[in-house]
Amino acid sequence: MEQQLEKALNEFASQPETVGVLLANRQGLCLGAKGQINPNVSGIGMAISEQVCKLEPNLNPPTICLYSGNKRCIIKKDGELTGVIYKQKPN
Amino acid sequence: MEYLRPVWNCLRTFCGCIHCSEDIGNQYNYEPSERTYLLADPAIHNSPALRQTNSENLSNEFAQSLPRKDENALCRLVQSTAMNMIDVGAMDLHNLENEEYNDRIKLYSQRLQQQWNSIQHPEKGSSGFLRDIPNANDQLCVMNSTDDLLQMSNFLREGHAALLNLRVDHNEAIVVPFRIP
């Protein structure tokens, strides 16, 4: 049933520097997570994307990048989906 | 200058003594400048007697009536007035030579620059949200990674496609598990 979703998650979680990916629905519930990412962050990621979209409501949803050291978190809302990707630079 | 002239006339009328005249002459010939104070002693200026002094009236009214003592007092009063006056006419800017004018511009510019350099400018340090991040420019260059944006776009597109193809497989079960291992 959800093989295609699993396949997509696995594919993106295995990309360079990527350590974890997550998809959340409009309610902030986790549709799927793969890699080193806590499924509980789905609600927070969705809330962040919702809030940032309010900055420019008439424009397309922006891509949010949070940086901390050699790690970064990329969040983007697209329709009813919110994607969260954790990436880490190799030392 | 116009104000000083009647005072001077009054002075010559009442002050017969050479000593007084010399003193006043010396004081009167001082070099006026923009730094010359109008009053060295505020008490003299605030005196109502001085404020009401009109030299023409003085010469007419007190020429015969003033005793010697009052005459000396008036002389001192007028003398102090003349000392404390500023000759505004002599300070006219049109009297400045062009060269002197330029010199003053340079001098004032230098003083201004010195004062400006001596001021502590609190905003001289780094400002902005990223002031606590060393080499923020390099960090920002790394941040604008198009690969990340492209990856996220592809990820969401694949996610949409996967959700569209999400179909419940009917296997005659009442409850269909979703992502439950």
Interface residues (C-beta under 8 A of the other chain):
Chain A: M1 E2 Q4 L5 K7 A8 E11 F12 Q15 T18 V21 L23 L31 G32 T63 C65 Y67 R72 I74 K76 D78 G79 L81 G83 I85 K87
Chain B: Q139 M143 D148 L149 Q151 M152 S153 N154 F155 L156 E158 G159 H160 A161 A162 L163 N165 L166 R167 V168 D169 V176 F178 R179
